Amino acid sequence: MIHATAIISPQARIADDVTIGPYSIIGDDVEIGKGTRIDSHVVVNGPTVIGEDNHIYQFASIGDDPQDKKYADEPTRLIIGDRNTIREFCTFSRGTVQGDYETTMGDDNWIMAYVHVAHDCHIGSKTIMANNTTLAGHVHVGDWVIMGGFSGAHQFCRIGPHAFIGMYAGINRDVPAYTMVSGTPGAPRGINSEGLKRREFDTQQIRNIKDAYRVIYRQGLKLDDAVQELERRAPDQPELRILLDSLRASERGIVR
């Protein structure tokens, strides 16, 4: 299952049924789980852990040094979960000691061509990143987020679960959960109601989230006051907990 032209470090730990294509290079301290397929001309450097049943397409660069001038060859990591698709020419960097020491991605993500994930980023599960999406360092992306082609996020930004980032959007503030954002700089455009329907949120839950969005963006409240109002609603509307968590986690302020 490993092509004769592939170069595999003796320090790499590779499950028996992993497929590695022609001219790919697997470096030291790389671990690859069962069922994963590495196509041709892929470079994976370590320390990197890649889980099970992933598919990494040709010409991707996975787990190389962070693009950070402060990096001094420290043993930081990249961790990738299970069942992820990583298309052509994607670049995933390891973490830094100034950050979390690792870059991470969860399960079942669909990562299209030319996506860049910088050092110390943390990506959840079931996200979609269209072609040329770019994450600067220390960006957090929640579960079920969709990022349109050529969109990008400034370093240290947080994008909450179920958010939708439009094509070419530039994110320089935190994005609350469920929120649709477009433009440069990114501005809120309502909630991701179509995505929520696809994920089987019911009509009442979507209505509650829309009302919560209005509390944050349409009633002229300070953010702290909006959070207090949503806290009063949350016991009867548990879907607001995800939104509240994303608001409390914000350190850069939210998109306006």
C-alpha positions as a Markdown table, in Angstrom:
| # | Residue | x | y | z |
|---|---|---|---|---|
| 1 | Met | 0.0 | 0.0 | 0.0 |
| 2 | Ile | 3.1 | 2.3 | 0.1 |
| 3 | His | 4.5 | 3.2 | -3.3 |
| 4 | Ala | 8.1 | 2.3 | -4.0 |
| 5 | Thr | 9.0 | 5.9 | -4.7 |
| 6 | Ala | 7.6 | 7.2 | -1.4 |
| 7 | Ile | 10.2 | 8.2 | 1.3 |
| 8 | Ile | 9.2 | 7.1 | 4.8 |
| 9 | Ser | 11.1 | 7.9 | 7.9 |
| 10 | Pro | 11.9 | 4.9 | 10.1 |
| 11 | Gln | 10.6 | 6.9 | 13.0 |
| 12 | Ala | 7.1 | 7.3 | 11.5 |
| 13 | Arg | 4.3 | 5.1 | 12.9 |
| 14 | Ile | 2.0 | 4.1 | 10.1 |
| 15 | Ala | -1.0 | 1.7 | 10.4 |
| 16 | Asp | -0.8 | -1.4 | 8.2 |
| 17 | Asp | -3.6 | -0.4 | 5.8 |
| 18 | Val | -2.5 | 3.2 | 5.1 |
| 19 | Thr | -2.0 | 4.0 | 1.4 |
| 20 | Ile | 0.8 | 6.4 | 0.5 |
| 21 | Gly | 1.2 | 7.4 | -3.1 |
| 22 | Pro | 4.2 | 8.1 | -5.4 |
| 23 | Tyr | 6.9 | 10.5 | -4.3 |
| 24 | Ser | 5.2 | 11.4 | -1.0 |
| 25 | Ile | 7.5 | 12.1 | 2.0 |
| 26 | Ile | 6.6 | 11.1 | 5.6 |
| 27 | Gly | 9.0 | 12.6 | 8.1 |
| 28 | Asp | 10.1 | 11.8 | 11.6 |
| 29 | Asp | 7.5 | 11.7 | 14.5 |
| 30 | Val | 4.6 | 11.3 | 12.2 |
| 31 | Glu | 1.7 | 8.9 | 13.2 |
| 32 | Ile | -0.9 | 7.9 | 10.6 |
| 33 | Gly | -4.0 | 6.0 | 11.6 |
| 34 | Lys | -5.7 | 3.1 | 9.8 |
| 35 | Gly | -7.6 | 3.6 | 6.6 |
| 36 | Thr | -5.9 | 6.9 | 5.8 |
| 37 | Arg | -5.0 | 7.6 | 2.2 |
| 38 | Ile | -2.1 | 9.9 | 1.3 |
| 39 | Asp | -1.9 | 10.6 | -2.5 |
| 40 | Ser | 1.2 | 11.5 | -4.5 |
| 41 | His | 3.6 | 14.3 | -3.8 |
| 42 | Val | 2.4 | 14.9 | -0.3 |
| 43 | Val | 4.8 | 16.0 | 2.4 |
| 44 | Val | 4.0 | 15.3 | 6.1 |
| 45 | Asn | 6.4 | 16.4 | 8.7 |
| 46 | Gly | 6.2 | 15.9 | 12.5 |
| 47 | Pro | 5.5 | 15.9 | 15.2 |
| 48 | Thr | 2.1 | 15.2 | 13.5 |
| 49 | Val | -0.7 | 12.8 | 14.4 |
| 50 | Ile | -3.2 | 12.0 | 11.6 |
| 51 | Gly | -6.2 | 9.9 | 12.6 |
| 52 | Glu | -8.2 | 7.2 | 10.8 |
| 53 | Asp | -9.9 | 7.2 | 7.3 |
| 54 | Asn | -8.6 | 10.6 | 6.2 |
| 55 | His | -7.9 | 11.4 | 2.5 |
| 56 | Ile | -5.1 | 13.9 | 1.8 |
| 57 | Tyr | -4.8 | 14.8 | -1.9 |
| 58 | Gln | -1.7 | 15.5 | -3.9 |
| 59 | Phe | 0.8 | 18.3 | -3.2 |
| 60 | Ala | -0.5 | 19.1 | 0.3 |
| 61 | Ser | 2.0 | 20.2 | 2.9 |
| 62 | Ile | 1.0 | 18.9 | 6.3 |
| 63 | Gly | 2.7 | 19.5 | 9.7 |
| 64 | Asp | 5.6 | 21.7 | 8.6 |
| 65 | Asp | 7.2 | 24.5 | 10.6 |
| 66 | Pro | 4.9 | 27.4 | 11.6 |
| 67 | Gln | 5.3 | 30.6 | 9.5 |
| 68 | Asp | 6.3 | 32.6 | 12.6 |
| 69 | Lys | 9.7 | 34.4 | 12.9 |
| 70 | Lys | 9.7 | 33.5 | 16.6 |
| 71 | Tyr | 9.7 | 29.8 | 15.9 |
| 72 | Ala | 13.0 | 28.3 | 17.0 |
| 73 | Asp | 12.6 | 24.6 | 16.1 |
| 74 | Glu | 10.6 | 23.7 | 19.2 |
| 75 | Pro | 8.8 | 20.3 | 19.2 |
| 76 | Thr | 5.3 | 21.6 | 18.6 |
| 77 | Arg | 2.5 | 19.4 | 17.1 |
| 78 | Leu | -0.2 | 19.1 | 14.5 |
| 79 | Ile | -3.2 | 16.9 | 15.4 |
| 80 | Ile | -5.8 | 15.8 | 12.8 |
| 81 | Gly | -8.8 | 13.7 | 13.7 |
| 82 | Asp | -10.7 | 11.2 | 11.6 |
| 83 | Arg | -12.5 | 11.1 | 8.2 |
| 84 | Asn | -11.2 | 14.4 | 7.0 |
| 85 | Thr | -10.8 | 15.3 | 3.3 |
| 86 | Ile | -7.9 | 17.7 | 2.6 |
| 87 | Arg | -7.7 | 18.6 | -1.1 |
| 88 | Glu | -4.8 | 19.7 | -3.3 |
| 89 | Phe | -2.1 | 22.2 | -2.2 |
| 90 | Cys | -3.4 | 22.7 | 1.3 |
| 91 | Thr | -0.9 | 23.8 | 4.0 |
| 92 | Phe | -1.3 | 23.0 | 7.7 |
| 93 | Ser | 1.3 | 24.3 | 10.1 |
| 94 | Arg | 2.3 | 23.0 | 13.6 |
| 95 | Gly | 1.8 | 25.1 | 16.7 |
| 96 | Thr | 4.2 | 27.4 | 18.5 |
| 97 | Val | 5.4 | 27.7 | 22.1 |
| 98 | Gln | 3.9 | 31.2 | 22.2 |
| 99 | Gly | 0.5 | 29.7 | 21.5 |
| 100 | Asp | -1.0 | 26.3 | 22.4 |
| 101 | Tyr | 2.0 | 24.2 | 21.3 |
| 102 | Glu | -0.3 | 22.6 | 18.7 |
| 103 | Thr | -2.6 | 23.1 | 15.8 |
| 104 | Thr | -5.7 | 20.9 | 15.8 |
| 105 | Met | -8.5 | 19.8 | 13.6 |
| 106 | Gly | -11.4 | 17.5 | 14.6 |
| 107 | Asp | -13.4 | 15.0 | 12.5 |
| 108 | Asp | -15.4 | 14.9 | 9.2 |
| 109 | Asn | -14.1 | 18.2 | 7.8 |
| 110 | Trp | -14.2 | 19.0 | 4.1 |
| 111 | Ile | -11.1 | 21.2 | 3.3 |
| 112 | Met | -10.9 | 22.3 | -0.4 |
| 113 | Ala | -7.9 | 23.2 | -2.5 |
| 114 | Tyr | -5.3 | 25.8 | -1.4 |
| 115 | Val | -6.6 | 26.2 | 2.1 |
| 116 | His | -4.0 | 27.5 | 4.6 |
| 117 | Val | -4.3 | 26.7 | 8.3 |
| 118 | Ala | -1.7 | 28.6 | 10.3 |
| 119 | His | 0.0 | 27.8 | 13.6 |
| 120 | Asp | -2.0 | 27.3 | 16.8 |
| 121 | Cys | -5.4 | 27.2 | 14.9 |
| 122 | His | -8.1 | 25.0 | 16.3 |
| 123 | Ile | -10.8 | 23.7 | 13.9 |
| 124 | Gly | -13.8 | 21.8 | 15.2 |
| 125 | Ser | -15.7 | 19.1 | 13.3 |
| 126 | Lys | -17.9 | 19.0 | 10.2 |
| 127 | Thr | -16.7 | 22.3 | 8.9 |
| 128 | Ile | -16.4 | 23.2 | 5.2 |
| 129 | Met | -13.6 | 25.5 | 3.9 |
| 130 | Ala | -13.9 | 26.4 | 0.3 |
| 131 | Asn | -10.9 | 27.0 | -2.0 |
| 132 | Asn | -8.3 | 29.5 | -0.8 |
| 133 | Thr | -9.7 | 30.0 | 2.7 |
| 134 | Thr | -6.9 | 31.4 | 4.9 |
| 135 | Leu | -6.7 | 31.2 | 8.7 |
| 136 | Ala | -4.0 | 33.3 | 10.3 |
| 137 | Gly | -2.4 | 32.1 | 13.6 |
| 138 | His | -4.4 | 31.3 | 16.7 |
| 139 | Val | -7.8 | 31.2 | 15.0 |
| 140 | His | -10.6 | 29.1 | 16.5 |
| 141 | Val | -13.3 | 27.7 | 14.2 |
| 142 | Gly | -16.3 | 26.0 | 15.8 |
| 143 | Asp | -18.2 | 22.9 | 14.6 |
| 144 | Trp | -20.3 | 23.1 | 11.4 |
| 145 | Val | -18.8 | 26.4 | 10.3 |
| 146 | Ile | -18.8 | 27.0 | 6.5 |
| 147 | Met | -16.2 | 29.4 | 5.0 |
| 148 | Gly | -16.6 | 30.6 | 1.5 |
| 149 | Gly | -13.9 | 30.7 | -1.2 |
| 150 | Phe | -11.1 | 33.3 | -0.6 |
| 151 | Ser | -12.4 | 34.2 | 2.9 |
| 152 | Gly | -9.9 | 34.8 | 5.6 |
| 153 | Ala | -9.7 | 35.3 | 9.4 |
| 154 | His | -7.3 | 37.6 | 11.2 |
| 155 | Gln | -5.1 | 36.1 | 13.9 |
| 156 | Phe | -6.7 | 35.3 | 17.3 |
| 157 | Cys | -10.3 | 35.5 | 15.8 |
| 158 | Arg | -13.0 | 33.1 | 16.9 |
| 159 | Ile | -15.7 | 31.8 | 14.6 |
| 160 | Gly | -18.6 | 30.3 | 16.5 |
| 161 | Pro | -20.4 | 27.0 | 15.7 |
| 162 | His | -22.8 | 27.0 | 12.7 |
| 163 | Ala | -21.6 | 30.4 | 11.4 |
| 164 | Phe | -21.4 | 31.0 | 7.7 |
| 165 | Ile | -18.6 | 33.2 | 6.3 |
| 166 | Gly | -19.3 | 34.4 | 2.7 |
| 167 | Met | -17.0 | 34.3 | -0.2 |
| 168 | Tyr | -14.1 | 36.9 | 0.0 |
| 169 | Ala | -15.1 | 37.9 | 3.5 |
| 170 | Gly | -12.4 | 39.3 | 5.8 |
| 171 | Ile | -12.9 | 38.5 | 9.4 |
| 172 | Asn | -11.2 | 40.8 | 11.9 |
| 173 | Arg | -13.5 | 40.4 | 14.9 |
| 174 | Asp | -15.1 | 37.4 | 16.5 |
| 175 | Val | -18.2 | 35.8 | 14.9 |
| 176 | Pro | -21.0 | 34.7 | 17.2 |
| 177 | Ala | -22.4 | 31.2 | 16.7 |
| 178 | Tyr | -25.2 | 30.9 | 14.0 |
| 179 | Thr | -24.2 | 34.2 | 12.4 |
| 180 | Met | -23.8 | 34.9 | 8.6 |
| 181 | Val | -21.0 | 37.3 | 7.7 |
| 182 | Ser | -20.0 | 38.9 | 4.4 |
| 183 | Gly | -17.9 | 41.7 | 3.2 |
| 184 | Thr | -14.5 | 43.2 | 4.1 |
| 185 | Pro | -14.3 | 43.9 | 6.9 |
| 186 | Gly | -16.9 | 41.2 | 7.7 |
| 187 | Ala | -20.3 | 42.4 | 8.9 |
| 188 | Pro | -23.2 | 40.4 | 10.2 |
| 189 | Arg | -26.0 | 39.6 | 7.8 |
| 190 | Gly | -28.5 | 37.6 | 9.9 |
| 191 | Ile | -28.4 | 34.0 | 10.9 |
| 192 | Asn | -27.5 | 30.9 | 9.0 |
| 193 | Ser | -31.1 | 29.7 | 8.9 |
| 194 | Glu | -30.7 | 27.4 | 5.9 |
| 195 | Gly | -27.7 | 25.6 | 7.5 |
| 196 | Leu | -29.7 | 25.2 | 10.7 |
| 197 | Lys | -32.6 | 23.6 | 8.7 |
| 198 | Arg | -30.2 | 21.1 | 7.1 |
| 199 | Arg | -29.0 | 20.2 | 10.6 |
| 200 | Glu | -32.6 | 19.6 | 11.8 |
| 201 | Phe | -33.1 | 22.6 | 14.0 |
| 202 | Asp | -36.9 | 22.9 | 14.2 |
| 203 | Thr | -38.9 | 26.0 | 13.3 |
| 204 | Gln | -39.2 | 27.2 | 16.9 |
| 205 | Gln | -35.5 | 26.8 | 17.6 |
| 206 | Ile | -34.6 | 28.9 | 14.5 |
| 207 | Arg | -37.2 | 31.5 | 15.5 |
| 208 | Asn | -35.5 | 31.7 | 18.9 |
| 209 | Ile | -32.1 | 32.1 | 17.4 |
| 210 | Lys | -33.4 | 34.9 | 15.1 |
| 211 | Asp | -34.9 | 36.7 | 18.1 |
| 212 | Ala | -31.6 | 36.4 | 19.9 |
| 213 | Tyr | -29.8 | 37.8 | 16.9 |
| 214 | Arg | -32.1 | 40.8 | 17.0 |
| 215 | Val | -31.3 | 41.3 | 20.7 |
| 216 | Ile | -27.6 | 41.4 | 19.9 |
| 217 | Tyr | -27.7 | 43.5 | 16.8 |
| 218 | Arg | -31.0 | 45.4 | 16.5 |
| 219 | Gln | -32.0 | 46.7 | 19.9 |
| 220 | Gly | -29.1 | 49.0 | 20.5 |
| 221 | Leu | -28.0 | 47.2 | 23.6 |
| 222 | Lys | -24.5 | 47.0 | 25.0 |
| 223 | Leu | -23.1 | 43.5 | 24.5 |
| 224 | Asp | -23.2 | 42.8 | 28.3 |
| 225 | Asp | -26.8 | 43.8 | 28.5 |
| 226 | Ala | -27.7 | 41.6 | 25.4 |
| 227 | Val | -25.9 | 38.6 | 27.1 |
| 228 | Gln | -28.0 | 39.1 | 30.3 |
| 229 | Glu | -31.2 | 39.1 | 28.2 |
| 230 | Leu | -30.2 | 35.9 | 26.5 |
| 231 | Glu | -29.3 | 34.3 | 29.8 |
| 232 | Arg | -32.9 | 34.9 | 30.9 |
| 233 | Arg | -34.2 | 33.1 | 27.9 |
| 234 | Ala | -31.7 | 30.2 | 27.8 |
| 235 | Pro | -33.4 | 27.9 | 30.4 |
| 236 | Asp | -36.3 | 27.6 | 28.1 |
| 237 | Gln | -34.3 | 27.9 | 24.9 |
| 238 | Pro | -31.2 | 25.7 | 25.3 |
| 239 | Glu | -30.1 | 26.3 | 21.7 |
| 240 | Leu | -29.0 | 29.8 | 22.9 |
| 241 | Arg | -26.3 | 28.2 | 25.1 |
| 242 | Ile | -24.0 | 27.7 | 22.1 |
| 243 | Leu | -24.5 | 31.4 | 21.2 |
| 244 | Leu | -23.8 | 32.5 | 24.7 |
| 245 | Asp | -20.7 | 30.4 | 24.9 |
| 246 | Ser | -19.4 | 32.1 | 21.7 |
| 247 | Leu | -20.1 | 35.6 | 23.0 |
| 248 | Arg | -18.4 | 34.9 | 26.3 |
| 249 | Ala | -15.3 | 33.5 | 24.6 |
| 250 | Ser | -14.8 | 36.6 | 22.5 |
| 251 | Glu | -11.7 | 38.6 | 23.3 |
| 252 | Arg | -11.5 | 40.7 | 20.1 |
| 253 | Gly | -15.1 | 41.9 | 20.2 |
| 254 | Ile | -17.7 | 40.7 | 17.8 |
| 255 | Val | -18.4 | 41.7 | 14.2 |
| 256 | Arg | -20.7 | 44.7 | 13.9 |
